[in-house]
Amino acid sequence: MKTVVKEKEYSTYNAKCLGYKHIGEYGHDDGFEEQLYLAEDGQHFIYGIGGPNSPYPEPEITLVKEEKAVLWKKRTT
């Protein structure tokens, strides 16, 4: 997925995936997946996708600060 945030393009295709988690079962309306990425410019972002009742009813890229990325990584390993 690609998106533009603050006039800069972020893409799951060009970034390094640092971690993955899923909540719920595949196909459930409230289930979702998150992947943590590190972009070439050093910015961390989370790519989320899920069912219609999840936090990610549409695919979404959200920029996160390094501190939040570290906490996310600790919670998923």
All heavy atoms as a GROMACS GRO file, in nm:
protein
  626
    1MET      N    1   0.084  -0.117   0.000
    1MET     CA    2   0.000   0.000   0.000
    1MET      C    3   0.089   0.124   0.000
    1MET      O    4   0.195   0.125   0.060
    1MET     CB    5  -0.088   0.000   0.125
    1MET     CG    6  -0.168   0.126   0.137
    1MET     SD    7  -0.274   0.128   0.280
    1MET     CE    8  -0.350   0.284   0.252
    2LYS      N    9   0.040   0.227  -0.065
    2LYS     CA   10   0.110   0.356  -0.066
    2LYS      C   11   0.013   0.465  -0.022
    2LYS      O   12  -0.106   0.458  -0.052
    2LYS     CB   13   0.158   0.390  -0.207
    2LYS     CG   14   0.270   0.304  -0.256
    2LYS     CD   15   0.332   0.359  -0.381
    2LYS     CE   16   0.252   0.319  -0.502
    2LYS     NZ   17   0.318   0.355  -0.628
    3THR      N   18   0.067   0.564   0.047
    3THR     CA   19  -0.012   0.680   0.085
    3THR      C   20   0.081   0.800   0.100
    3THR      O   21   0.202   0.784   0.115
    3THR     CB   22  -0.092   0.656   0.215
    3THR    OG1   23  -0.189   0.759   0.231
    3THR    CG2   24  -0.001   0.652   0.336
    4VAL      N   25   0.023   0.919   0.096
    4VAL     CA   26   0.100   1.041   0.115
    4VAL      C   27   0.060   1.103   0.249
    4VAL      O   28  -0.059   1.122   0.276
    4VAL     CB   29   0.076   1.141   0.000
    4VAL    CG1   30   0.148   1.272   0.027
    4VAL    CG2   31   0.120   1.081  -0.132
    5VAL      N   32   0.160   1.130   0.332
    5VAL     CA   33   0.139   1.193   0.462
    5VAL      C   34   0.235   1.311   0.470
    5VAL      O   35   0.356   1.295   0.451
    5VAL     CB   36   0.167   1.096   0.578
    5VAL    CG1   37   0.148   1.165   0.712
    5VAL    CG2   38   0.079   0.972   0.568
    6LYS      N   39   0.180   1.429   0.495
    6LYS     CA   40   0.261   1.551   0.503
    6LYS      C   41   0.351   1.566   0.381
    6LYS      O   42   0.471   1.588   0.392
    6LYS     CB   43   0.343   1.552   0.632
    6LYS     CG   44   0.259   1.553   0.757
    6LYS     CD   45   0.344   1.556   0.881
    6LYS     CE   46   0.255   1.551   1.004
    6LYS     NZ   47   0.332   1.546   1.127
    7GLU      N   48   0.291   1.549   0.263
    7GLU     CA   49   0.356   1.566   0.133
    7GLU      C   50   0.470   1.466   0.107
    7GLU      O   51   0.552   1.487   0.021
    7GLU     CB   52   0.407   1.710   0.118
    7GLU     CG   53   0.296   1.813   0.125
    7GLU     CD   54   0.344   1.955   0.110
    7GLU    OE1   55   0.464   1.977   0.079
    7GLU    OE2   56   0.262   2.046   0.127
    8LYS      N   57   0.475   1.356   0.182
    8LYS     CA   58   0.576   1.253   0.162
    8LYS      C   59   0.505   1.120   0.142
    8LYS      O   60   0.411   1.088   0.213
    8LYS     CB   61   0.669   1.246   0.283
    8LYS     CG   62   0.774   1.139   0.269
    8LYS     CD   63   0.899   1.177   0.344
    8LYS     CE   64   1.005   1.071   0.336
    8LYS     NZ   65   1.053   1.041   0.205
    9GLU      N   66   0.553   1.044   0.044
    9GLU     CA   67   0.494   0.914   0.016
    9GLU      C   68   0.555   0.806   0.106
    9GLU      O   69   0.676   0.798   0.121
    9GLU     CB   70   0.515   0.876  -0.130
    9GLU     CG   71   0.448   0.745  -0.166
    9GLU     CD   72   0.463   0.710  -0.312
    9GLU    OE1   73   0.381   0.758  -0.392
    9GLU    OE2   74   0.558   0.637  -0.344
   10TYR      N   75   0.468   0.724   0.164
   10TYR     CA   76   0.509   0.608   0.242
   10TYR      C   77   0.448   0.485   0.178
   10TYR      O   78   0.332   0.484   0.140
   10TYR     CB   79   0.464   0.621   0.388
   10TYR     CG   80   0.538   0.730   0.459
   10TYR    CD1   81   0.487   0.859   0.466
   10TYR    CD2   82   0.662   0.707   0.515
   10TYR    CE1   83   0.558   0.961   0.528
   10TYR    CE2   84   0.733   0.807   0.578
   10TYR     CZ   85   0.681   0.933   0.584
   10TYR     OH   86   0.751   1.033   0.644
   11SER      N   87   0.528   0.380   0.166
   11SER     CA   88   0.486   0.260   0.096
   11SER      C   89   0.533   0.135   0.170
   11SER      O   90   0.648   0.128   0.213
   11SER     CB   91   0.545   0.260  -0.046
   11SER     OG   92   0.526   0.135  -0.107
   12THR      N   93   0.444   0.040   0.182
   12THR     CA   94   0.482  -0.088   0.241
   12THR      C   95   0.574  -0.166   0.148
   12THR      O   96   0.642  -0.258   0.191
   12THR     CB   97   0.358  -0.174   0.272
   12THR    OG1   98   0.283  -0.193   0.152
   12THR    CG2   99   0.271  -0.108   0.378
   13TYR      N  100   0.580  -0.128   0.023
   13TYR     CA  101   0.665  -0.198  -0.076
   13TYR      C  102   0.812  -0.160  -0.061
   13TYR      O  103   0.899  -0.240  -0.090
   13TYR     CB  104   0.619  -0.167  -0.218
   13TYR     CG  105   0.473  -0.197  -0.241
   13TYR    CD1  106   0.383  -0.094  -0.264
   13TYR    CD2  107   0.425  -0.327  -0.238
   13TYR    CE1  108   0.248  -0.121  -0.284
   13TYR    CE2  109   0.291  -0.355  -0.258
   13TYR     CZ  110   0.204  -0.252  -0.282
   13TYR     OH  111   0.070  -0.278  -0.300
   14ASN      N  112   0.839  -0.036  -0.018
   14ASN     CA  113   0.977   0.013  -0.012
   14ASN      C  114   1.033   0.018   0.129
   14ASN      O  115   1.150   0.049   0.147
   14ASN     CB  116   0.985   0.154  -0.072
   14ASN     CG  117   0.945   0.156  -0.217
   14ASN    OD1  118   0.964   0.059  -0.288
   14ASN    ND2  119   0.887   0.266  -0.261
   15ALA      N  120   0.952  -0.009   0.229
   15ALA     CA  121   0.995   0.000   0.368
   15ALA      C  122   1.028  -0.140   0.423
   15ALA      O  123   0.986  -0.241   0.367
   15ALA     CB  124   0.886   0.065   0.452
   16LYS      N  125   1.100  -0.142   0.534
   16LYS     CA  126   1.137  -0.267   0.598
   16LYS      C  127   1.032  -0.303   0.704
   16LYS      O  128   1.004  -0.222   0.793
   16LYS     CB  129   1.274  -0.254   0.663
   16LYS     CG  130   1.320  -0.379   0.734
   16LYS     CD  131   1.457  -0.360   0.796
   16LYS     CE  132   1.499  -0.488   0.867
   16LYS     NZ  133   1.628  -0.472   0.934
   17CYS      N  134   0.976  -0.423   0.695
   17CYS     CA  135   0.878  -0.468   0.793
   17CYS      C  136   0.953  -0.513   0.919
   17CYS      O  137   1.041  -0.598   0.913
   17CYS     CB  138   0.794  -0.582   0.737
   17CYS     SG  139   0.663  -0.635   0.849
   18LEU      N  140   0.914  -0.455   1.034
   18LEU     CA  141   0.980  -0.486   1.160
   18LEU      C  142   0.897  -0.579   1.248
   18LEU      O  143   0.950  -0.634   1.344
   18LEU     CB  144   1.007  -0.357   1.237
   18LEU     CG  145   1.093  -0.252   1.167
   18LEU    CD1  146   1.104  -0.128   1.253
   18LEU    CD2  147   1.231  -0.308   1.135
   19GLY      N  148   0.770  -0.594   1.220
   19GLY     CA  149   0.686  -0.680   1.302
   19GLY      C  150   0.545  -0.688   1.250
   19GLY      O  151   0.503  -0.607   1.167
   20TYR      N  152   0.472  -0.788   1.302
   20TYR     CA  153   0.337  -0.817   1.256
   20TYR      C  154   0.255  -0.870   1.372
   20TYR      O  155   0.307  -0.943   1.457
   20TYR     CB  156   0.346  -0.923   1.146
   20TYR     CG  157   0.215  -0.987   1.109
   20TYR    CD1  158   0.132  -0.929   1.015
   20TYR    CD2  159   0.173  -1.106   1.169
   20TYR    CE1  160   0.012  -0.987   0.981
   20TYR    CE2  161   0.053  -1.164   1.136
   20TYR     CZ  162  -0.028  -1.104   1.042
   20TYR     OH  163  -0.147  -1.161   1.008
   21LYS      N  164   0.128  -0.831   1.377
   21LYS     CA  165   0.036  -0.893   1.473
   21LYS      C  166  -0.104  -0.898   1.412
   21LYS      O  167  -0.138  -0.819   1.324
   21LYS     CB  168   0.034  -0.819   1.606
   21LYS     CG  169  -0.041  -0.688   1.607
   21LYS     CD  170  -0.050  -0.631   1.748
   21LYS     CE  171  -0.127  -0.501   1.750
   21LYS     NZ  172  -0.139  -0.445   1.884
   22HIS      N  173  -0.181  -0.994   1.457
   22HIS     CA  174  -0.321  -1.001   1.416
   22HIS      C  175  -0.408  -1.022   1.539
   22HIS      O  176  -0.367  -1.086   1.636
   22HIS     CB  177  -0.344  -1.112   1.312
   22HIS     CG  178  -0.328  -1.250   1.367
   22HIS    ND1  179  -0.205  -1.311   1.381
   22HIS    CD2  180  -0.418  -1.339   1.414
   22HIS    CE1  181  -0.220  -1.431   1.433
   22HIS    NE2  182  -0.349  -1.452   1.455
   23ILE      N  183  -0.525  -0.964   1.533
   23ILE     CA  184  -0.622  -0.972   1.640
   23ILE      C  185  -0.749  -1.032   1.582
   23ILE      O  186  -0.801  -0.983   1.482
   23ILE     CB  187  -0.654  -0.832   1.699
   23ILE    CG1  188  -0.527  -0.762   1.746
   23ILE    CG2  189  -0.759  -0.841   1.808
   23ILE    CD1  190  -0.456  -0.827   1.861
   24GLY      N  191  -0.798  -1.137   1.643
   24GLY     CA  192  -0.920  -1.202   1.595
   24GLY      C  193  -0.890  -1.303   1.485
   24GLY      O  194  -0.776  -1.326   1.448
   25GLU      N  195  -0.995  -1.361   1.436
   25GLU     CA  196  -0.985  -1.463   1.331
   25GLU      C  197  -1.001  -1.400   1.193
   25GLU      O  198  -1.074  -1.302   1.178
   25GLU     CB  199  -1.092  -1.570   1.351
   25GLU     CG  200  -1.080  -1.647   1.480
   25GLU     CD  201  -0.954  -1.732   1.485
   25GLU    OE1  202  -0.915  -1.787   1.381
   25GLU    OE2  203  -0.895  -1.742   1.594
   26TYR      N  204  -0.934  -1.459   1.096
   26TYR     CA  205  -0.944  -1.411   0.958
   26TYR      C  206  -1.090  -1.413   0.914
   26TYR      O  207  -1.161  -1.511   0.932
   26TYR     CB  208  -0.860  -1.498   0.865
   26TYR     CG  209  -0.866  -1.454   0.721
   26TYR    CD1  210  -0.792  -1.344   0.680
   26TYR    CD2  211  -0.946  -1.519   0.630
   26TYR    CE1  212  -0.798  -1.300   0.548
   26TYR    CE2  213  -0.952  -1.477   0.497
   26TYR     CZ  214  -0.878  -1.368   0.458
   26TYR     OH  215  -0.885  -1.325   0.328
   27GLY      N  216  -1.135  -1.303   0.858
   27GLY     CA  217  -1.271  -1.291   0.807
   27GLY      C  218  -1.372  -1.239   0.907
   27GLY      O  219  -1.485  -1.209   0.870
   28HIS      N  220  -1.336  -1.229   1.036
   28HIS     CA  221  -1.429  -1.174   1.134
   28HIS      C  222  -1.442  -1.023   1.115
   28HIS      O  223  -1.344  -0.956   1.084
   28HIS     CB  224  -1.381  -1.204   1.276
   28HIS     CG  225  -1.408  -1.345   1.318
   28HIS    ND1  226  -1.415  -1.382   1.449
   28HIS    CD2  227  -1.429  -1.458   1.248
   28HIS    CE1  228  -1.438  -1.510   1.458
   28HIS    NE2  229  -1.446  -1.560   1.336
   29ASP      N  230  -1.561  -0.973   1.138
   29ASP     CA  231  -1.586  -0.830   1.117
   29ASP      C  232  -1.501  -0.740   1.206
   29ASP      O  233  -1.471  -0.628   1.169
   29ASP     CB  234  -1.733  -0.798   1.142
   29ASP     CG  235  -1.824  -0.848   1.031
   29ASP    OD1  236  -1.772  -0.889   0.924
   29ASP    OD2  237  -1.946  -0.845   1.050
   30ASP      N  238  -1.462  -0.789   1.325
   30ASP     CA  239  -1.384  -0.704   1.415
   30ASP      C  240  -1.236  -0.741   1.419
   30ASP      O  241  -1.159  -0.680   1.491
   30ASP     CB  242  -1.443  -0.706   1.556
   30ASP     CG  243  -1.447  -0.846   1.616
   30ASP    OD1  244  -1.423  -0.944   1.543
   30ASP    OD2  245  -1.476  -0.857   1.736
   31GLY      N  246  -1.194  -0.839   1.340
   31GLY     CA  247  -1.053  -0.877   1.334
   31GLY      C  248  -0.971  -0.779   1.252
   31GLY      O  249  -1.023  -0.710   1.164
   32PHE      N  250  -0.840  -0.771   1.285
   32PHE     CA  251  -0.753  -0.682   1.208
   32PHE      C  252  -0.609  -0.728   1.218
   32PHE      O  253  -0.573  -0.810   1.302
   32PHE     CB  254  -0.767  -0.536   1.252
   32PHE     CG  255  -0.724  -0.508   1.394
   32PHE    CD1  256  -0.595  -0.467   1.422
   32PHE    CD2  257  -0.813  -0.522   1.499
   32PHE    CE1  258  -0.555  -0.438   1.552
   32PHE    CE2  259  -0.774  -0.495   1.629
   32PHE     CZ  260  -0.644  -0.453   1.656
   33GLU      N  261  -0.526  -0.673   1.129
   33GLU     CA  262  -0.383  -0.698   1.127
   33GLU      C  263  -0.310  -0.564   1.132
   33GLU      O  264  -0.358  -0.466   1.076
   33GLU     CB  265  -0.342  -0.770   0.998
   33GLU     CG  266  -0.405  -0.903   0.978
   33GLU     CD  267  -0.369  -0.964   0.843
   33GLU    OE1  268  -0.285  -0.909   0.770
   33GLU    OE2  269  -0.427  -1.069   0.811
   34GLU      N  270  -0.194  -0.564   1.198
   34GLU     CA  271  -0.105  -0.448   1.198
   34GLU      C  272   0.035  -0.494   1.163
   34GLU      O  273   0.078  -0.602   1.206
   34GLU     CB  274  -0.100  -0.381   1.335
   34GLU     CG  275  -0.224  -0.307   1.374
   34GLU     CD  276  -0.210  -0.239   1.509
   34GLU    OE1  277  -0.131  -0.284   1.594
   34GLU    OE2  278  -0.278  -0.138   1.528
   35GLN      N  279   0.105  -0.412   1.085
   35GLN     CA  280   0.245  -0.437   1.053
   35GLN      C  281   0.322  -0.308   1.079
   35GLN      O  282   0.279  -0.201   1.039
   35GLN     CB  283   0.261  -0.477   0.907
   35GLN     CG  284   0.192  -0.607   0.874
   35GLN     CD  285   0.194  -0.637   0.725
   35GLN    OE1  286   0.252  -0.565   0.646
   35GLN    NE2  287   0.129  -0.745   0.687
   36LEU      N  288   0.434  -0.322   1.148
   36LEU     CA  289   0.520  -0.208   1.178
   36LEU      C  290   0.629  -0.201   1.072
   36LEU      O  291   0.694  -0.302   1.043
   36LEU     CB  292   0.583  -0.223   1.317
   36LEU     CG  293   0.683  -0.115   1.358
   36LEU    CD1  294   0.614   0.020   1.373
   36LEU    CD2  295   0.752  -0.155   1.488
   37TYR      N  296   0.650  -0.083   1.016
   37TYR     CA  297   0.749  -0.062   0.912
   37TYR      C  298   0.846   0.050   0.949
   37TYR      O  299   0.811   0.140   1.024
   37TYR     CB  300   0.682  -0.024   0.780
   37TYR     CG  301   0.614  -0.138   0.710
   37TYR    CD1  302   0.483  -0.171   0.737
   37TYR    CD2  303   0.684  -0.214   0.615
   37TYR    CE1  304   0.420  -0.276   0.672
   37TYR    CE2  305   0.622  -0.319   0.550
   37TYR     CZ  306   0.491  -0.349   0.579
   37TYR     OH  307   0.430  -0.454   0.514
   38LEU      N  308   0.963   0.042   0.890
   38LEU     CA  309   1.063   0.149   0.897
   38LEU      C  310   1.089   0.196   0.755
   38LEU      O  311   1.136   0.120   0.670
   38LEU     CB  312   1.192   0.100   0.962
   38LEU     CG  313   1.305   0.202   0.973
   38LEU    CD1  314   1.263   0.319   1.061
   38LEU    CD2  315   1.430   0.136   1.028
   39ALA      N  316   1.057   0.324   0.729
   39ALA     CA  317   1.075   0.381   0.595
   39ALA      C  318   1.222   0.417   0.573
   39ALA      O  319   1.301   0.425   0.667
   39ALA     CB  320   0.987   0.506   0.580
   40GLU      N  321   1.257   0.440   0.448
   40GLU     CA  322   1.394   0.474   0.411
   40GLU      C  323   1.443   0.601   0.480
   40GLU      O  324   1.562   0.616   0.505
   40GLU     CB  325   1.404   0.489   0.259
   40GLU     CG  326   1.383   0.358   0.186
   40GLU     CD  327   1.379   0.374   0.035
   40GLU    OE1  328   1.365   0.490  -0.014
   40GLU    OE2  329   1.387   0.273  -0.034
   41ASP      N  330   1.350   0.692   0.513
   41ASP     CA  331   1.389   0.817   0.579
   41ASP      C  332   1.398   0.804   0.732
   41ASP      O  333   1.420   0.901   0.802
   41ASP     CB  334   1.293   0.931   0.543
   41ASP     CG  335   1.152   0.911   0.598
   41ASP    OD1  336   1.123   0.804   0.657
   41ASP    OD2  337   1.070   1.002   0.581
   42GLY      N  338   1.380   0.682   0.785
   42GLY     CA  339   1.389   0.658   0.928
   42GLY      C  340   1.257   0.671   1.002
   42GLY      O  341   1.252   0.647   1.122
   43GLN      N  342   1.151   0.707   0.932
   43GLN     CA  343   1.019   0.722   0.993
   43GLN      C  344   0.954   0.585   1.010
   43GLN      O  345   0.956   0.502   0.921
   43GLN     CB  346   0.929   0.810   0.905
   43GLN     CG  347   0.787   0.822   0.952
   43GLN     CD  348   0.772   0.898   1.082
   43GLN    OE1  349   0.821   1.009   1.095
   43GLN    NE2  350   0.707   0.837   1.179
   44HIS      N  351   0.896   0.561   1.128
   44HIS     CA  352   0.820   0.439   1.153
   44HIS      C  353   0.674   0.462   1.115
   44HIS      O  354   0.621   0.572   1.133
   44HIS     CB  355   0.826   0.399   1.300
   44HIS     CG  356   0.961   0.352   1.343
   44HIS    ND1  357   1.059   0.437   1.385
   44HIS    CD2  358   1.013   0.227   1.350
   44HIS    CE1  359   1.167   0.368   1.416
   44HIS    NE2  360   1.141   0.240   1.396
   45PHE      N  361   0.609   0.357   1.066
   45PHE     CA  362   0.466   0.366   1.043
   45PHE      C  363   0.402   0.229   1.062
   45PHE      O  364   0.467   0.126   1.054
   45PHE     CB  365   0.431   0.425   0.906
   45PHE     CG  366   0.475   0.345   0.786
   45PHE    CD1  367   0.394   0.246   0.732
   45PHE    CD2  368   0.596   0.372   0.724
   45PHE    CE1  369   0.433   0.175   0.619
   45PHE    CE2  370   0.636   0.302   0.611
   45PHE     CZ  371   0.554   0.203   0.559
   46ILE      N  372   0.273   0.232   1.093
   46ILE     CA  373   0.195   0.109   1.110
   46ILE      C  374   0.096   0.102   0.996
   46ILE      O  375   0.024   0.198   0.968
   46ILE     CB  376   0.122   0.107   1.245
   46ILE    CG1  377   0.225   0.098   1.359
   46ILE    CG2  378   0.023  -0.009   1.251
   46ILE    CD1  379   0.167   0.106   1.497
   47TYR      N  380   0.095  -0.014   0.930
   47TYR     CA  381  -0.003  -0.042   0.827
   47TYR      C  382  -0.109  -0.131   0.891
   47TYR      O  383  -0.078  -0.235   0.947
   47TYR     CB  384   0.062  -0.113   0.708
   47TYR     CG  385  -0.037  -0.170   0.611
   47TYR    CD1  386  -0.120  -0.088   0.536
   47TYR    CD2  387  -0.049  -0.308   0.592
   47TYR    CE1  388  -0.211  -0.139   0.447
   47TYR    CE2  389  -0.139  -0.360   0.502
   47TYR     CZ  390  -0.220  -0.276   0.430
   47TYR     OH  391  -0.311  -0.327   0.342
   48GLY      N  392  -0.234  -0.088   0.886
   48GLY     CA  393  -0.344  -0.165   0.943
   48GLY      C  394  -0.450  -0.195   0.840
   48GLY      O  395  -0.478  -0.114   0.751
   49ILE      N  396  -0.509  -0.314   0.853
   49ILE     CA  397  -0.618  -0.356   0.765
   49ILE      C  398  -0.706  -0.451   0.844
   49ILE      O  399  -0.656  -0.529   0.926
   49ILE     CB  400  -0.565  -0.422   0.636
   49ILE    CG1  401  -0.678  -0.450   0.538
   49ILE    CG2  402  -0.483  -0.546   0.665
   49ILE    CD1  403  -0.633  -0.490   0.400
   50GLY      N  404  -0.838  -0.442   0.823
   50GLY     CA  405  -0.926  -0.529   0.899
   50GLY      C  406  -1.067  -0.531   0.847
   50GLY      O  407  -1.098  -0.478   0.741
   51GLY      N  408  -1.152  -0.592   0.929
   51GLY     CA  409  -1.292  -0.604   0.896
   51GLY      C  410  -1.368  -0.474   0.917
   51GLY      O  411  -1.314  -0.377   0.971
   52PRO      N  412  -1.495  -0.471   0.879
   52PRO     CA  413  -1.572  -0.347   0.885
   52PRO      C  414  -1.595  -0.292   1.026
   52PRO      O  415  -1.618  -0.173   1.042
   52PRO     CB  416  -1.706  -0.383   0.819
   52PRO     CG  417  -1.712  -0.532   0.820
   52PRO     CD  418  -1.572  -0.582   0.821
   53ASN      N  419  -1.586  -0.376   1.128
   53ASN     CA  420  -1.605  -0.329   1.266
   53ASN      C  421  -1.474  -0.318   1.343
   53ASN      O  422  -1.472  -0.307   1.465
   53ASN     CB  423  -1.699  -0.424   1.342
   53ASN     CG  424  -1.838  -0.425   1.280
   53ASN    OD1  425  -1.884  -0.326   1.227
   53ASN    ND2  426  -1.902  -0.539   1.287
   54SER      N  427  -1.363  -0.319   1.273
   54SER     CA  428  -1.231  -0.312   1.334
   54SER      C  429  -1.180  -0.168   1.336
   54SER      O  430  -1.243  -0.079   1.277
   54SER     CB  431  -1.132  -0.398   1.255
   54SER     OG  432  -1.093  -0.333   1.136
   55PRO      N  433  -1.065  -0.144   1.400
   55PRO     CA  434  -1.006  -0.010   1.392
   55PRO      C  435  -0.961   0.028   1.251
   55PRO      O  436  -0.932   0.145   1.225
   55PRO     CB  437  -0.884  -0.019   1.484
   55PRO     CG  438  -0.908  -0.136   1.572
   55PRO     CD  439  -0.992  -0.231   1.492
   56TYR      N  440  -0.955  -0.070   1.161
   56TYR     CA  441  -0.908  -0.046   1.024
   56TYR      C  442  -1.008  -0.099   0.921
   56TYR      O  443  -0.979  -0.191   0.846
   56TYR     CB  444  -0.773  -0.115   1.001
   56TYR     CG  445  -0.666  -0.076   1.099
   56TYR    CD1  446  -0.630  -0.161   1.204
   56TYR    CD2  447  -0.600   0.045   1.088
   56TYR    CE1  448  -0.532  -0.126   1.295
   56TYR    CE2  449  -0.501   0.081   1.178
   56TYR     CZ  450  -0.469  -0.005   1.281
   56TYR     OH  451  -0.371   0.031   1.370
   57PRO      N  452  -1.128  -0.038   0.913
   57PRO     CA  453  -1.223  -0.086   0.813
   57PRO      C  454  -1.175  -0.061   0.670
   57PRO      O  455  -1.218  -0.127   0.577
   57PRO     CB  456  -1.350  -0.008   0.844
   57PRO     CG  457  -1.305   0.112   0.920
   57PRO     CD  458  -1.181   0.070   0.992
   58GLU      N  459  -1.083   0.032   0.656
   58GLU     CA  460  -1.016   0.058   0.528
   58GLU      C  461  -0.866   0.048   0.554
   58GLU      O  462  -0.819   0.086   0.662
   58GLU     CB  463  -1.048   0.200   0.478
   58GLU     CG  464  -1.195   0.223   0.448
   58GLU     CD  465  -1.241   0.147   0.325
   58GLU    OE1  466  -1.160   0.126   0.233
   58GLU    OE2  467  -1.359   0.108   0.322
   59PRO      N  468  -0.786  -0.001   0.459
   59PRO     CA  469  -0.641  -0.005   0.479
   59PRO      C  470  -0.588   0.134   0.514
   59PRO      O  471  -0.633   0.233   0.458
   59PRO     CB  472  -0.588  -0.052   0.344
   59PRO     CG  473  -0.702  -0.124   0.281
   59PRO     CD  474  -0.825  -0.053   0.328
   60GLU      N  475  -0.494   0.138   0.608
   60GLU     CA  476  -0.448   0.268   0.659
   60GLU      C  477  -0.300   0.262   0.697
   60GLU      O  478  -0.254   0.163   0.752
   60GLU     CB  479  -0.532   0.300   0.784
   60GLU     CG  480  -0.500   0.427   0.854
   60GLU     CD  481  -0.590   0.447   0.974
   60GLU    OE1  482  -0.713   0.437   0.959
   60GLU    OE2  483  -0.536   0.472   1.083
   61ILE      N  484  -0.229   0.368   0.668
   61ILE     CA  485  -0.091   0.386   0.713
   61ILE      C  486  -0.090   0.503   0.812
   61ILE      O  487  -0.140   0.610   0.781
   61ILE     CB  488   0.006   0.413   0.596
   61ILE    CG1  489   0.028   0.285   0.516
   61ILE    CG2  490   0.139   0.469   0.647
   61ILE    CD1  491   0.118   0.300   0.395
   62THR      N  492  -0.035   0.477   0.931
   62THR     CA  493  -0.028   0.578   1.036
   62THR      C  494   0.117   0.596   1.079
   62THR      O  495   0.182   0.499   1.118
   62THR     CB  496  -0.111   0.533   1.159
   62THR    OG1  497  -0.243   0.504   1.117
   62THR    CG2  498  -0.113   0.641   1.265
   63LEU      N  499   0.167   0.718   1.072
   63LEU     CA  500   0.302   0.747   1.119
   63LEU      C  501   0.306   0.739   1.270
   63LEU      O  502   0.212   0.781   1.337
   63LEU     CB  503   0.347   0.886   1.074
   63LEU     CG  504   0.352   0.912   0.924
   63LEU    CD1  505   0.397   1.054   0.898
   63LEU    CD2  506   0.441   0.813   0.854
   64VAL      N  507   0.414   0.682   1.325
   64VAL     CA  508   0.432   0.674   1.470
   64VAL      C  509   0.573   0.717   1.506
   64VAL      O  510   0.666   0.699   1.428
   64VAL     CB  511   0.403   0.533   1.526
   64VAL    CG1  512   0.258   0.496   1.507
   64VAL    CG2  513   0.492   0.429   1.464
   65LYS      N  514   0.586   0.773   1.624
   65LYS     CA  515   0.718   0.811   1.674
   65LYS      C  516   0.795   0.686   1.713
   65LYS      O  517   0.737   0.580   1.739
   65LYS     CB  518   0.705   0.906   1.792
   65LYS     CG  519   0.645   1.038   1.754
   65LYS     CD  520   0.641   1.133   1.871
   65LYS     CE  521   0.582   1.265   1.823
   65LYS     NZ  522   0.594   1.369   1.922
   66GLU      N  523   0.927   0.699   1.719
   66GLU     CA  524   1.012   0.585   1.750
   66GLU      C  525   0.976   0.521   1.883
   66GLU      O  526   0.975   0.398   1.896
   66GLU     CB  527   1.159   0.627   1.750
   66GLU     CG  528   1.254   0.511   1.770
   66GLU     CD  529   1.399   0.550   1.757
   66GLU    OE1  530   1.430   0.668   1.734
   66GLU    OE2  531   1.482   0.459   1.770
   67GLU      N  532   0.942   0.602   1.983
   67GLU     CA  533   0.907   0.549   2.115
   67GLU      C  534   0.785   0.457   2.106
   67GLU      O  535   0.781   0.351   2.168
   67GLU     CB  536   0.879   0.663   2.214
   67GLU     CG  537   0.998   0.751   2.242
   67GLU     CD  538   1.019   0.860   2.136
   67GLU    OE1  539   0.925   0.894   2.061
   67GLU    OE2  540   1.131   0.911   2.127
   68LYS      N  541   0.684   0.500   2.031
   68LYS     CA  542   0.564   0.418   2.015
   68LYS      C  543   0.596   0.291   1.935
   68LYS      O  544   0.544   0.184   1.965
   68LYS     CB  545   0.453   0.496   1.947
   68LYS     CG  546   0.325   0.417   1.938
   68LYS     CD  547   0.209   0.498   1.886
   68LYS     CE  548   0.084   0.413   1.880
   68LYS     NZ  549  -0.033   0.486   1.834
   69ALA      N  550   0.684   0.302   1.837
   69ALA     CA  551   0.723   0.185   1.758
   69ALA      C  552   0.793   0.082   1.846
   69ALA      O  553   0.768  -0.039   1.836
   69ALA     CB  554   0.814   0.226   1.642
   70VAL      N  555   0.880   0.128   1.937
   70VAL     CA  556   0.951   0.037   2.027
   70VAL      C  557   0.850  -0.033   2.119
   70VAL      O  558   0.858  -0.155   2.140
   70VAL     CB  559   1.057   0.114   2.109
   70VAL    CG1  560   1.112   0.029   2.222
   70VAL    CG2  561   1.170   0.160   2.018
   71LEU      N  562   0.755   0.042   2.174
   71LEU     CA  563   0.653  -0.018   2.260
   71LEU      C  564   0.567  -0.118   2.184
   71LEU      O  565   0.534  -0.226   2.234
   71LEU     CB  566   0.564   0.090   2.322
   71LEU     CG  567   0.629   0.177   2.428
   71LEU    CD1  568   0.534   0.290   2.469
   71LEU    CD2  569   0.668   0.095   2.549
   72TRP      N  570   0.528  -0.083   2.061
   72TRP     CA  571   0.448  -0.174   1.978
   72TRP      C  572   0.524  -0.304   1.956
   72TRP      O  573   0.469  -0.412   1.970
   72TRP     CB  574   0.416  -0.106   1.844
   72TRP     CG  575   0.325  -0.185   1.756
   72TRP    CD1  576   0.189  -0.170   1.746
   72TRP    CD2  577   0.360  -0.290   1.666
   72TRP    NE1  578   0.140  -0.260   1.655
   72TRP    CE2  579   0.242  -0.335   1.604
   72TRP    CE3  580   0.480  -0.351   1.632
   72TRP    CZ2  581   0.240  -0.437   1.510
   72TRP    CZ3  582   0.478  -0.454   1.538
   72TRP    CH2  583   0.360  -0.495   1.478
   73LYS      N  584   0.652  -0.293   1.925
   73LYS     CA  585   0.735  -0.410   1.899
   73LYS      C  586   0.745  -0.498   2.024
   73LYS      O  587   0.736  -0.620   2.016
   73LYS     CB  588   0.873  -0.366   1.851
   73LYS     CG  589   0.966  -0.475   1.813
   73LYS     CD  590   0.931  -0.533   1.679
   73LYS     CE  591   1.043  -0.625   1.636
   73LYS     NZ  592   0.997  -0.738   1.562
   74LYS      N  593   0.763  -0.437   2.141
   74LYS     CA  594   0.774  -0.513   2.265
   74LYS      C  595   0.644  -0.589   2.295
   74LYS      O  596   0.649  -0.702   2.346
   74LYS     CB  597   0.806  -0.420   2.382
   74LYS     CG  598   0.950  -0.376   2.386
   74LYS     CD  599   0.975  -0.288   2.508
   74LYS     CE  600   1.120  -0.240   2.509
   74LYS     NZ  601   1.146  -0.152   2.623
   75ARG      N  602   0.531  -0.528   2.265
   75ARG     CA  603   0.401  -0.592   2.293
   75ARG      C  604   0.370  -0.706   2.197
   75ARG      O  605   0.285  -0.788   2.227
   75ARG     CB  606   0.290  -0.489   2.289
   75ARG     CG  607   0.286  -0.403   2.414
   75ARG     CD  608   0.168  -0.310   2.414
   75ARG     NE  609   0.219  -0.184   2.359
   75ARG     CZ  610   0.151  -0.101   2.284
   75ARG    NH1  611   0.027  -0.126   2.252
   75ARG    NH2  612   0.205   0.010   2.239
   76THR      N  613   0.434  -0.709   2.082
   76THR     CA  614   0.401  -0.811   1.982
   76THR      C  615   0.501  -0.925   1.975
   76THR      O  616   0.483  -1.017   1.898
   76THR     CB  617   0.388  -0.748   1.842
   76THR    OG1  618   0.510  -0.686   1.807
   76THR    CG2  619   0.274  -0.648   1.838
   77THR      N  620   0.609  -0.918   2.051
   77THR     CA  621   0.708  -1.027   2.047
   77THR      C  622   0.701  -1.111   2.172
   77THR      O  623   0.641  -1.082   2.268
   77THR     CB  624   0.851  -0.974   2.030
   77THR    OG1  625   0.879  -0.879   2.131
   77THR    CG2  626   0.867  -0.912   1.894
   0.00000   0.00000   0.00000
